[in-house]
Amino acid sequence: MALGWMTILQNVPWTDVIRNAPAVADGARKLWRKVASKSGEGGNMQGAAGTAAAEQSPAAQLAALRAQVEVLHGQMLASSEVIRALAEQNAQLIAHIETHRRRLLWLAAGNAAALLLALTAWLR
């Protein structure tokens, strides 16, 4: 069982994974910073919004909501960038796995043919 996993891990295109890792890590870091900073501000904003909501005019409330929507939109774009990068890496890995699966099938067919030839030579 372990030998199978070792074979799979040896066939992973680690150069591509390593080459794309900084972009994925940067995207994840940016997303984490945005989410962490906004979650800290979110608690303060909700407390302030509860007390100041009655004091704000509808135009000020609308402006605050628009600002929040812009922040959420930026977070959505950052997370979609990370998801896109991960999806590209996943597609590359799947393509390589498919190539290796085909090679394995050809190898198995060649081994079966060699076994048949060896058996027929041994039985004669």
N, CA, C and O atoms as CSV, one atom per row, in Angstrom:
chain,resi,resn,atom,element,x,y,z
A,1,MET,N,N,0.823,-1.197,0.000
A,1,MET,CA,C,0.000,0.000,0.000
A,1,MET,C,C,0.864,1.257,0.000
A,1,MET,O,O,0.593,2.206,-0.736
A,2,ALA,N,N,1.897,1.257,0.825
A,2,ALA,CA,C,2.768,2.431,0.892
A,2,ALA,C,C,3.534,2.610,-0.409
A,2,ALA,O,O,3.828,3.735,-0.815
A,3,LEU,N,N,3.855,1.500,-1.060
A,3,LEU,CA,C,4.580,1.594,-2.320
A,3,LEU,C,C,3.744,2.314,-3.374
A,3,LEU,O,O,4.286,3.081,-4.170
A,4,GLY,N,N,2.435,2.079,-3.392
A,4,GLY,CA,C,1.553,2.767,-4.330
A,4,GLY,C,C,1.544,4.268,-4.115
A,4,GLY,O,O,1.598,5.040,-5.073
A,5,TRP,N,N,1.476,4.681,-2.857
A,5,TRP,CA,C,1.476,6.106,-2.553
A,5,TRP,C,C,2.811,6.745,-2.909
A,5,TRP,O,O,2.860,7.877,-3.391
A,6,MET,N,N,3.900,6.006,-2.667
A,6,MET,CA,C,5.211,6.540,-3.012
A,6,MET,C,C,5.323,6.742,-4.524
A,6,MET,O,O,5.888,7.734,-4.985
A,7,THR,N,N,4.784,5.799,-5.284
A,7,THR,CA,C,4.812,5.922,-6.741
A,7,THR,C,C,4.013,7.134,-7.186
A,7,THR,O,O,4.449,7.894,-8.051
A,8,ILE,N,N,2.849,7.310,-6.593
A,8,ILE,CA,C,2.007,8.457,-6.950
A,8,ILE,C,C,2.720,9.763,-6.602
A,8,ILE,O,O,2.745,10.696,-7.406
A,9,LEU,N,N,3.296,9.825,-5.408
A,9,LEU,CA,C,3.973,11.051,-4.984
A,9,LEU,C,C,5.208,11.338,-5.831
A,9,LEU,O,O,5.560,12.500,-6.039
A,10,GLN,N,N,5.866,10.296,-6.319
A,10,GLN,CA,C,7.027,10.502,-7.178
A,10,GLN,C,C,6.623,11.036,-8.543
A,10,GLN,O,O,7.405,11.723,-9.199
A,11,ASN,N,N,5.408,10.725,-8.973
A,11,ASN,CA,C,4.954,11.140,-10.295
A,11,ASN,C,C,4.258,12.492,-10.314
A,11,ASN,O,O,3.870,12.977,-11.377
A,12,VAL,N,N,4.100,13.102,-9.148
A,12,VAL,CA,C,3.484,14.432,-9.082
A,12,VAL,C,C,4.469,15.445,-9.673
A,12,VAL,O,O,5.659,15.404,-9.362
A,13,PRO,N,N,3.981,16.350,-10.520
A,13,PRO,CA,C,4.880,17.367,-11.090
A,13,PRO,C,C,5.223,18.428,-10.042
A,13,PRO,O,O,4.657,19.521,-10.040
A,14,TRP,N,N,6.144,18.093,-9.165
A,14,TRP,CA,C,6.469,18.958,-8.039
A,14,TRP,C,C,7.032,20.291,-8.494
A,14,TRP,O,O,6.887,21.290,-7.790
A,15,THR,N,N,7.673,20.330,-9.660
A,15,THR,CA,C,8.199,21.620,-10.130
A,15,THR,C,C,7.061,22.594,-10.392
A,15,THR,O,O,7.164,23.778,-10.071
A,16,ASP,N,N,5.960,22.088,-10.983
A,16,ASP,CA,C,4.802,22.958,-11.225
A,16,ASP,C,C,4.135,23.361,-9.921
A,16,ASP,O,O,3.733,24.511,-9.748
A,17,VAL,N,N,4.020,22.410,-9.008
A,17,VAL,CA,C,3.392,22.705,-7.716
A,17,VAL,C,C,4.210,23.750,-6.967
A,17,VAL,O,O,3.659,24.697,-6.406
A,18,ILE,N,N,5.532,23.568,-6.961
A,18,ILE,CA,C,6.396,24.505,-6.254
A,18,ILE,C,C,6.415,25.861,-6.952
A,18,ILE,O,O,6.461,26.900,-6.293
A,19,ARG,N,N,6.379,25.853,-8.280
A,19,ARG,CA,C,6.388,27.111,-9.026
A,19,ARG,C,C,5.121,27.924,-8.752
A,19,ARG,O,O,5.180,29.152,-8.685
A,20,ASN,N,N,3.984,27.258,-8.594
A,20,ASN,CA,C,2.719,27.966,-8.369
A,20,ASN,C,C,2.432,28.220,-6.898
A,20,ASN,O,O,1.512,28.971,-6.574
A,21,ALA,N,N,3.189,27.620,-6.013
A,21,ALA,CA,C,2.919,27.754,-4.580
A,21,ALA,C,C,3.006,29.193,-4.077
A,21,ALA,O,O,2.153,29.590,-3.283
A,22,PRO,N,N,3.986,29.995,-4.492
A,22,PRO,CA,C,4.021,31.375,-3.970
A,22,PRO,C,C,2.784,32.191,-4.332
A,22,PRO,O,O,2.311,32.988,-3.523
A,23,ALA,N,N,2.262,31.999,-5.531
A,23,ALA,CA,C,1.067,32.757,-5.924
A,23,ALA,C,C,-0.131,32.344,-5.073
A,23,ALA,O,O,-0.920,33.188,-4.648
A,24,VAL,N,N,-0.259,31.058,-4.832
A,24,VAL,CA,C,-1.367,30.578,-3.999
A,24,VAL,C,C,-1.199,31.059,-2.566
A,24,VAL,O,O,-2.163,31.485,-1.929
A,25,ALA,N,N,0.032,30.988,-2.060
A,25,ALA,CA,C,0.284,31.439,-0.689
A,25,ALA,C,C,0.028,32.939,-0.542
A,25,ALA,O,O,-0.545,33.369,0.459
A,26,ASP,N,N,0.445,33.740,-1.526
A,26,ASP,CA,C,0.187,35.186,-1.472
A,26,ASP,C,C,-1.307,35.480,-1.484
A,26,ASP,O,O,-1.795,36.312,-0.720
A,27,GLY,N,N,-2.018,34.794,-2.352
A,27,GLY,CA,C,-3.466,34.989,-2.403
A,27,GLY,C,C,-4.134,34.599,-1.104
A,27,GLY,O,O,-5.033,35.292,-0.627
A,28,ALA,N,N,-3.698,33.494,-0.533
A,28,ALA,CA,C,-4.274,33.057,0.742
A,28,ALA,C,C,-3.932,34.039,1.860
A,28,ALA,O,O,-4.769,34.328,2.715
A,29,ARG,N,N,-2.695,34.553,1.848
A,29,ARG,CA,C,-2.282,35.526,2.857
A,29,ARG,C,C,-3.114,36.802,2.752
A,29,ARG,O,O,-3.577,37.329,3.763
A,30,LYS,N,N,-3.304,37.298,1.525
A,30,LYS,CA,C,-4.097,38.511,1.326
A,30,LYS,C,C,-5.532,38.299,1.788
A,30,LYS,O,O,-6.118,39.151,2.456
A,31,LEU,N,N,-6.086,37.150,1.422
A,31,LEU,CA,C,-7.458,36.848,1.832
A,31,LEU,C,C,-7.555,36.764,3.348
A,31,LEU,O,O,-8.490,37.300,3.943
A,32,TRP,N,N,-6.595,36.098,3.973
A,32,TRP,CA,C,-6.608,35.955,5.430
A,32,TRP,C,C,-6.506,37.315,6.108
A,32,TRP,O,O,-7.211,37.578,7.082
A,33,ARG,N,N,-5.622,38.190,5.593
A,33,ARG,CA,C,-5.487,39.526,6.184
A,33,ARG,C,C,-6.785,40.310,6.082
A,33,ARG,O,O,-7.213,40.951,7.041
A,34,LYS,N,N,-7.403,40.254,4.916
A,34,LYS,CA,C,-8.645,41.002,4.731
A,34,LYS,C,C,-9.734,40.478,5.651
A,34,LYS,O,O,-10.446,41.251,6.291
A,35,VAL,N,N,-9.858,39.156,5.712
A,35,VAL,CA,C,-10.911,38.576,6.547
A,35,VAL,C,C,-10.628,38.847,8.016
A,35,VAL,O,O,-11.538,39.191,8.770
A,36,ALA,N,N,-9.370,38.695,8.431
A,36,ALA,CA,C,-9.024,38.911,9.838
A,36,ALA,C,C,-9.223,40.371,10.241
A,36,ALA,O,O,-9.744,40.654,11.320
A,37,SER,N,N,-8.808,41.298,9.375
A,37,SER,CA,C,-8.953,42.709,9.724
A,37,SER,C,C,-10.416,43.133,9.709
A,37,SER,O,O,-10.837,43.941,10.538
A,38,LYS,N,N,-11.172,42.609,8.799
A,38,LYS,CA,C,-12.576,43.004,8.721
A,38,LYS,C,C,-13.396,42.341,9.809
A,38,LYS,O,O,-14.375,42.927,10.271
A,39,SER,N,N,-13.030,41.128,10.241
A,39,SER,CA,C,-13.796,40.501,11.321
A,39,SER,C,C,-13.575,41.252,12.628
A,39,SER,O,O,-14.486,41.359,13.448
A,40,GLY,N,N,-12.365,41.773,12.822
A,40,GLY,CA,C,-12.096,42.593,14.009
A,40,GLY,C,C,-12.858,43.891,13.965
A,40,GLY,O,O,-13.379,44.350,14.982
A,41,GLU,N,N,-12.926,44.488,12.785
A,41,GLU,CA,C,-13.670,45.734,12.639
A,41,GLU,C,C,-15.166,45.492,12.661
A,41,GLU,O,O,-15.940,46.366,13.052
A,42,GLY,N,N,-15.575,44.294,12.239
A,42,GLY,CA,C,-17.004,43.989,12.144
A,42,GLY,C,C,-17.685,44.051,13.494
A,42,GLY,O,O,-18.803,44.554,13.606
A,43,GLY,N,N,-17.004,43.532,14.547
A,43,GLY,CA,C,-17.590,43.588,15.881
A,43,GLY,C,C,-17.750,45.023,16.345
A,43,GLY,O,O,-18.773,45.382,16.929
A,44,ASN,N,N,-16.743,45.843,16.088
A,44,ASN,CA,C,-16.820,47.252,16.471
A,44,ASN,C,C,-17.861,47.984,15.646
A,44,ASN,O,O,-18.568,48.857,16.149
A,45,MET,N,N,-17.949,47.619,14.368
A,45,MET,CA,C,-18.902,48.301,13.509
A,45,MET,C,C,-20.330,47.952,13.912
A,45,MET,O,O,-21.216,48.804,13.859
A,46,GLN,N,N,-20.556,46.708,14.314
A,46,GLN,CA,C,-21.917,46.333,14.707
A,46,GLN,C,C,-22.322,47.032,15.992
A,46,GLN,O,O,-23.454,47.500,16.119
A,47,GLY,N,N,-21.395,47.105,16.953
A,47,GLY,CA,C,-21.707,47.799,18.196
A,47,GLY,C,C,-21.955,49.277,17.948
A,47,GLY,O,O,-22.896,49.856,18.491
A,48,ALA,N,N,-21.117,49.881,17.133
A,48,ALA,CA,C,-21.274,51.296,16.818
A,48,ALA,C,C,-22.510,51.510,15.963
A,48,ALA,O,O,-23.185,52.532,16.087
A,49,ALA,N,N,-22.807,50.558,15.103
A,49,ALA,CA,C,-23.967,50.711,14.234
A,49,ALA,C,C,-25.254,50.651,15.032
A,49,ALA,O,O,-26.221,51.347,14.721
A,50,GLY,N,N,-25.265,49.808,16.074
A,50,GLY,CA,C,-26.475,49.715,16.896
A,50,GLY,C,C,-26.769,51.012,17.621
A,50,GLY,O,O,-27.925,51.425,17.717
A,51,THR,N,N,-25.741,51.653,18.128
A,51,THR,CA,C,-25.960,52.891,18.881
A,51,THR,C,C,-26.076,54.097,17.968
A,51,THR,O,O,-26.822,55.034,18.254
A,52,ALA,N,N,-25.336,54.070,16.866
A,52,ALA,CA,C,-25.325,55.242,16.000
A,52,ALA,C,C,-26.335,55.144,14.863
A,52,ALA,O,O,-26.503,56.102,14.109
A,53,ALA,N,N,-27.005,54.016,14.727
A,53,ALA,CA,C,-27.939,53.861,13.611
A,53,ALA,C,C,-29.075,54.879,13.690
A,53,ALA,O,O,-29.515,55.419,12.675
A,54,ALA,N,N,-29.528,55.122,14.883
A,54,ALA,CA,C,-30.621,56.085,15.037
A,54,ALA,C,C,-30.132,57.509,14.781
A,54,ALA,O,O,-30.919,58.379,14.410
A,55,GLU,N,N,-28.834,57.749,14.978
A,55,GLU,CA,C,-28.295,59.088,14.819
A,55,GLU,C,C,-27.902,59.397,13.382
A,55,GLU,O,O,-27.799,60.566,13.010
A,56,GLN,N,N,-27.681,58.371,12.571
A,56,GLN,CA,C,-27.223,58.593,11.206
A,56,GLN,C,C,-28.394,58.862,10.273
A,56,GLN,O,O,-29.504,58.361,10.448
A,57,SER,N,N,-28.092,59.665,9.293
A,57,SER,CA,C,-29.115,59.920,8.276
A,57,SER,C,C,-29.141,58.739,7.313
A,57,SER,O,O,-28.180,57.972,7.252
A,58,PRO,N,N,-30.213,58.584,6.571
A,58,PRO,CA,C,-30.278,57.485,5.604
A,58,PRO,C,C,-29.143,57.545,4.572
A,58,PRO,O,O,-28.671,56.504,4.117
A,59,ALA,N,N,-28.713,58.729,4.206
A,59,ALA,CA,C,-27.615,58.859,3.240
A,59,ALA,C,C,-26.308,58.326,3.841
A,59,ALA,O,O,-25.530,57.670,3.148
A,60,ALA,N,N,-26.066,58.606,5.123
A,60,ALA,CA,C,-24.850,58.118,5.779
A,60,ALA,C,C,-24.904,56.600,5.936
A,60,ALA,O,O,-23.899,55.911,5.763
A,61,GLN,N,N,-26.093,56.089,6.267
A,61,GLN,CA,C,-26.241,54.642,6.377
A,61,GLN,C,C,-26.002,53.969,5.025
A,61,GLN,O,O,-25.364,52.920,4.944
A,62,LEU,N,N,-26.524,54.590,3.969
A,62,LEU,CA,C,-26.326,54.053,2.626
A,62,LEU,C,C,-24.847,54.071,2.237
A,62,LEU,O,O,-24.349,53.123,1.630
A,63,ALA,N,N,-24.160,55.133,2.582
A,63,ALA,CA,C,-22.724,55.223,2.281
A,63,ALA,C,C,-21.946,54.145,3.042
A,63,ALA,O,O,-21.029,53.537,2.490
A,64,ALA,N,N,-22.307,53.907,4.302
A,64,ALA,CA,C,-21.641,52.873,5.091
A,64,ALA,C,C,-21.898,51.491,4.494
A,64,ALA,O,O,-21.000,50.652,4.433
A,65,LEU,N,N,-23.122,51.272,4.061
A,65,LEU,CA,C,-23.457,49.974,3.447
A,65,LEU,C,C,-22.714,49.783,2.134
A,65,LEU,O,O,-22.262,48.681,1.823
A,66,ARG,N,N,-22.589,50.846,1.372
A,66,ARG,CA,C,-21.841,50.748,0.110
A,66,ARG,C,C,-20.373,50.432,0.375
A,66,ARG,O,O,-19.764,49.647,-0.352
A,67,ALA,N,N,-19.810,51.034,1.404
A,67,ALA,CA,C,-18.415,50.757,1.760
A,67,ALA,C,C,-18.258,49.295,2.162
A,67,ALA,O,O,-17.284,48.644,1.782
A,68,GLN,N,N,-19.211,48.781,2.928
A,68,GLN,CA,C,-19.163,47.373,3.317
A,68,GLN,C,C,-19.290,46.457,2.108
A,68,GLN,O,O,-18.618,45.428,2.035
A,69,VAL,N,N,-20.134,46.817,1.174
A,69,VAL,CA,C,-20.293,46.017,-0.041
A,69,VAL,C,C,-18.995,46.004,-0.846
A,69,VAL,O,O,-18.611,44.969,-1.391
A,70,GLU,N,N,-18.323,47.146,-0.921
A,70,GLU,CA,C,-17.048,47.209,-1.640
A,70,GLU,C,C,-15.993,46.328,-0.975
A,70,GLU,O,O,-15.216,45.657,-1.654
A,71,VAL,N,N,-15.973,46.335,0.354
A,71,VAL,CA,C,-15.026,45.479,1.074
A,71,VAL,C,C,-15.333,44.012,0.803
A,71,VAL,O,O,-14.427,43.225,0.530
A,72,LEU,N,N,-16.584,43.652,0.876
A,72,LEU,CA,C,-16.989,42.267,0.611
A,72,LEU,C,C,-16.681,41.876,-0.821
A,72,LEU,O,O,-16.286,40.740,-1.084
A,73,HIS,N,N,-16.855,42.792,-1.738
A,73,HIS,CA,C,-16.534,42.515,-3.140
A,73,HIS,C,C,-15.036,42.260,-3.309
A,73,HIS,O,O,-14.637,41.357,-4.045
A,74,GLY,N,N,-14.217,43.047,-2.637
A,74,GLY,CA,C,-12.764,42.831,-2.683
A,74,GLY,C,C,-12.380,41.478,-2.100
A,74,GLY,O,O,-11.518,40.785,-2.639
A,75,GLN,N,N,-13.021,41.106,-0.996
A,75,GLN,CA,C,-12.756,39.791,-0.405
A,75,GLN,C,C,-13.186,38.676,-1.340
A,75,GLN,O,O,-12.504,37.658,-1.460
A,76,MET,N,N,-14.312,38.867,-1.998
A,76,MET,CA,C,-14.794,37.857,-2.941
A,76,MET,C,C,-13.816,37.700,-4.104
A,76,MET,O,O,-13.538,36.580,-4.533
A,77,LEU,N,N,-13.296,38.809,-4.615
A,77,LEU,CA,C,-12.325,38.746,-5.706
A,77,LEU,C,C,-11.043,38.050,-5.263
A,77,LEU,O,O,-10.478,37.249,-6.008
A,78,ALA,N,N,-10.586,38.352,-4.058
A,78,ALA,CA,C,-9.368,37.713,-3.552
A,78,ALA,C,C,-9.569,36.212,-3.379
A,78,ALA,O,O,-8.704,35.418,-3.749
A,79,SER,N,N,-10.700,35.829,-2.821
A,79,SER,CA,C,-10.947,34.398,-2.636
A,79,SER,C,C,-11.148,33.695,-3.968
A,79,SER,O,O,-10.744,32.543,-4.122
A,80,SER,N,N,-11.760,34.360,-4.922
A,80,SER,CA,C,-11.931,33.724,-6.228
A,80,SER,C,C,-10.596,33.573,-6.946
A,80,SER,O,O,-10.415,32.627,-7.712
A,81,GLU,N,N,-9.663,34.483,-6.713
A,81,GLU,CA,C,-8.321,34.361,-7.293
A,81,GLU,C,C,-7.598,33.147,-6.708
A,81,GLU,O,O,-6.947,32.394,-7.432
A,82,VAL,N,N,-7.717,32.969,-5.399
A,82,VAL,CA,C,-7.099,31.802,-4.763
A,82,VAL,C,C,-7.745,30.518,-5.291
A,82,VAL,O,O,-7.051,29.546,-5.589
A,83,ILE,N,N,-9.050,30.519,-5.404
A,83,ILE,CA,C,-9.759,29.341,-5.913
A,83,ILE,C,C,-9.356,29.059,-7.356
A,83,ILE,O,O,-9.201,27.900,-7.739
A,84,ARG,N,N,-9.186,30.099,-8.152
A,84,ARG,CA,C,-8.775,29.910,-9.544
A,84,ARG,C,C,-7.383,29.279,-9.621
A,84,ARG,O,O,-7.146,28.361,-10.405
A,85,ALA,N,N,-6.471,29.788,-8.794
A,85,ALA,CA,C,-5.113,29.235,-8.790
A,85,ALA,C,C,-5.122,27.775,-8.354
A,85,ALA,O,O,-4.425,26.947,-8.939
A,86,LEU,N,N,-5.899,27.461,-7.343
A,86,LEU,CA,C,-5.989,26.071,-6.899
A,86,LEU,C,C,-6.644,25.186,-7.958
A,86,LEU,O,O,-6.251,24.033,-8.138
A,87,ALA,N,N,-7.628,25.721,-8.648
A,87,ALA,CA,C,-8.281,24.945,-9.709
A,87,ALA,C,C,-7.321,24.671,-10.865
A,87,ALA,O,O,-7.339,23.584,-11.444
A,88,GLU,N,N,-6.484,25.652,-11.202
A,88,GLU,CA,C,-5.491,25.434,-12.263
A,88,GLU,C,C,-4.499,24.353,-11.862
A,88,GLU,O,O,-4.159,23.489,-12.669
A,89,GLN,N,N,-4.037,24.397,-10.622
A,89,GLN,CA,C,-3.115,23.367,-10.149
A,89,GLN,C,C,-3.790,22.006,-10.137
A,89,GLN,O,O,-3.180,20.999,-10.498
A,90,ASN,N,N,-5.041,21.977,-9.725
A,90,ASN,CA,C,-5.784,20.722,-9.706
A,90,ASN,C,C,-5.924,20.164,-11.118
A,90,ASN,O,O,-5.765,18.961,-11.327
A,91,ALA,N,N,-6.216,21.017,-12.077
A,91,ALA,CA,C,-6.347,20.561,-13.464
A,91,ALA,C,C,-5.017,20.014,-13.986
A,91,ALA,O,O,-5.000,19.014,-14.703
A,92,GLN,N,N,-3.910,20.657,-13.635
A,92,GLN,CA,C,-2.602,20.163,-14.056
A,92,GLN,C,C,-2.306,18.806,-13.430
A,92,GLN,O,O,-1.805,17.903,-14.100
A,93,LEU,N,N,-2.615,18.666,-12.153
A,93,LEU,CA,C,-2.388,17.385,-11.489
A,93,LEU,C,C,-3.247,16.283,-12.098
A,93,LEU,O,O,-2.776,15.160,-12.281
A,94,ILE,N,N,-4.490,16.590,-12.409
A,94,ILE,CA,C,-5.373,15.595,-13.011
A,94,ILE,C,C,-4.862,15.181,-14.380
A,94,ILE,O,O,-4.908,14.003,-14.733
A,95,ALA,N,N,-4.377,16.139,-15.147
A,95,ALA,CA,C,-3.831,15.806,-16.469
A,95,ALA,C,C,-2.618,14.884,-16.334
A,95,ALA,O,O,-2.478,13.928,-17.096
A,96,HIS,N,N,-1.755,15.164,-15.381
A,96,HIS,CA,C,-0.586,14.313,-15.173
A,96,HIS,C,C,-0.995,12.925,-14.674
A,96,HIS,O,O,-0.424,11.919,-15.094
A,97,ILE,N,N,-1.967,12.875,-13.793
A,97,ILE,CA,C,-2.438,11.581,-13.301
A,97,ILE,C,C,-3.041,10.767,-14.441
A,97,ILE,O,O,-2.823,9.558,-14.516
A,98,GLU,N,N,-3.780,11.401,-15.313
A,98,GLU,CA,C,-4.364,10.705,-16.463
A,98,GLU,C,C,-3.267,10.165,-17.375
A,98,GLU,O,O,-3.365,9.041,-17.867
A,99,THR,N,N,-2.233,10.954,-17.600
A,99,THR,CA,C,-1.101,10.493,-18.415
A,99,THR,C,C,-0.445,9.271,-17.783
A,99,THR,O,O,-0.118,8.304,-18.471
A,100,HIS,N,N,-0.260,9.324,-16.480
A,100,HIS,CA,C,0.361,8.194,-15.792
A,100,HIS,C,C,-0.557,6.979,-15.773
A,100,HIS,O,O,-0.082,5.844,-15.815
A,101,ARG,N,N,-1.856,7.203,-15.711
A,101,ARG,CA,C,-2.802,6.080,-15.753
A,101,ARG,C,C,-2.700,5.365,-17.094
A,101,ARG,O,O,-2.683,4.135,-17.144
A,102,ARG,N,N,-2.632,6.128,-18.174
A,102,ARG,CA,C,-2.497,5.523,-19.503
A,102,ARG,C,C,-1.192,4.748,-19.625
A,102,ARG,O,O,-1.163,3.641,-20.162
A,103,ARG,N,N,-0.121,5.336,-19.126
A,103,ARG,CA,C,1.176,4.641,-19.169
A,103,ARG,C,C,1.128,3.349,-18.363
A,103,ARG,O,O,1.690,2.333,-18.773
A,104,LEU,N,N,0.461,3.389,-17.226
A,104,LEU,CA,C,0.337,2.201,-16.392
A,104,LEU,C,C,-0.451,1.113,-17.107
A,104,LEU,O,O,-0.106,-0.065,-17.012
A,105,LEU,N,N,-1.515,1.497,-17.828
A,105,LEU,CA,C,-2.287,0.510,-18.589
A,105,LEU,C,C,-1.431,-0.131,-19.676
A,105,LEU,O,O,-1.485,-1.345,-19.873
A,106,TRP,N,N,-0.642,0.678,-20.384
A,106,TRP,CA,C,0.249,0.130,-21.410
A,106,TRP,C,C,1.298,-0.783,-20.783
A,106,TRP,O,O,1.623,-1.831,-21.340
A,107,LEU,N,N,1.820,-0.396,-19.648
A,107,LEU,CA,C,2.800,-1.212,-18.955
A,107,LEU,C,C,2.185,-2.537,-18.506
A,107,LEU,O,O,2.815,-3.588,-18.626
A,108,ALA,N,N,0.960,-2.488,-17.990
A,108,ALA,CA,C,0.272,-3.710,-17.567
A,108,ALA,C,C,0.019,-4.620,-18.766
A,108,ALA,O,O,0.202,-5.834,-18.671
A,109,ALA,N,N,-0.398,-4.046,-19.890
A,109,ALA,CA,C,-0.613,-4.855,-21.094
A,109,ALA,C,C,0.692,-5.479,-21.572
A,109,ALA,O,O,0.712,-6.641,-21.978
A,110,GLY,N,N,1.781,-4.715,-21.527
A,110,GLY,CA,C,3.084,-5.247,-21.924
A,110,GLY,C,C,3.542,-6.358,-20.993
A,110,GLY,O,O,4.102,-7.358,-21.443
A,111,ASN,N,N,3.306,-6.186,-19.700
A,111,ASN,CA,C,3.670,-7.224,-18.739
A,111,ASN,C,C,2.837,-8.481,-18.945
A,111,ASN,O,O,3.359,-9.591,-18.841
A,112,ALA,N,N,1.557,-8.322,-19.234
A,112,ALA,CA,C,0.701,-9.481,-19.493
A,112,ALA,C,C,1.173,-10.220,-20.746
A,112,ALA,O,O,1.218,-11.450,-20.766
A,113,ALA,N,N,1.520,-9.475,-21.778
A,113,ALA,CA,C,2.023,-10.109,-23.005
A,113,ALA,C,C,3.340,-10.829,-22.735
A,113,ALA,O,O,3.548,-11.941,-23.221
A,114,ALA,N,N,4.219,-10.214,-21.976
A,114,ALA,CA,C,5.494,-10.849,-21.644
A,114,ALA,C,C,5.275,-12.103,-20.804
A,114,ALA,O,O,5.969,-13.102,-20.991
A,115,LEU,N,N,4.330,-12.059,-19.894
A,115,LEU,CA,C,4.007,-13.228,-19.074
A,115,LEU,C,C,3.481,-14.358,-19.939
A,115,LEU,O,O,3.865,-15.513,-19.756
A,116,LEU,N,N,2.604,-14.036,-20.880
A,116,LEU,CA,C,2.084,-15.058,-21.789
A,116,LEU,C,C,3.196,-15.671,-22.628
A,116,LEU,O,O,3.230,-16.888,-22.809
A,117,LEU,N,N,4.090,-14.865,-23.133
A,117,LEU,CA,C,5.226,-15.375,-23.909
A,117,LEU,C,C,6.129,-16.256,-23.056
A,117,LEU,O,O,6.607,-17.290,-23.521
A,118,ALA,N,N,6.363,-15.852,-21.816
A,118,ALA,CA,C,7.203,-16.646,-20.923
A,118,ALA,C,C,6.541,-17.977,-20.593
A,118,ALA,O,O,7.213,-19.007,-20.547
A,119,LEU,N,N,5.237,-17.966,-20.363
A,119,LEU,CA,C,4.513,-19.197,-20.067
A,119,LEU,C,C,4.497,-20.153,-21.265
A,119,LEU,O,O,4.673,-21.360,-21.103
A,120,THR,N,N,4.287,-19.609,-22.459
A,120,THR,CA,C,4.282,-20.477,-23.631
A,120,THR,C,C,5.671,-21.039,-23.899
A,120,THR,O,O,5.800,-22.184,-24.331
A,121,ALA,N,N,6.714,-20.246,-23.647
A,121,ALA,CA,C,8.081,-20.759,-23.830
A,121,ALA,C,C,8.415,-21.801,-22.779
A,121,ALA,O,O,9.129,-22.761,-23.069
A,122,TRP,N,N,7.911,-21.630,-21.564
A,122,TRP,CA,C,8.201,-22.572,-20.495
A,122,TRP,C,C,7.458,-23.878,-20.684
A,122,TRP,O,O,7.985,-24.939,-20.347
A,123,LEU,N,N,6.228,-23.825,-21.224
A,123,LEU,CA,C,5.430,-25.027,-21.426
A,123,LEU,C,C,5.896,-25.846,-22.613
A,123,LEU,O,O,5.531,-27.020,-22.684
A,124,ARG,N,N,6.649,-25.338,-23.525
A,124,ARG,CA,C,7.136,-26.088,-24.692
A,124,ARG,C,C,8.225,-26.945,-24.336
A,124,ARG,O,O,8.760,-27.651,-25.191
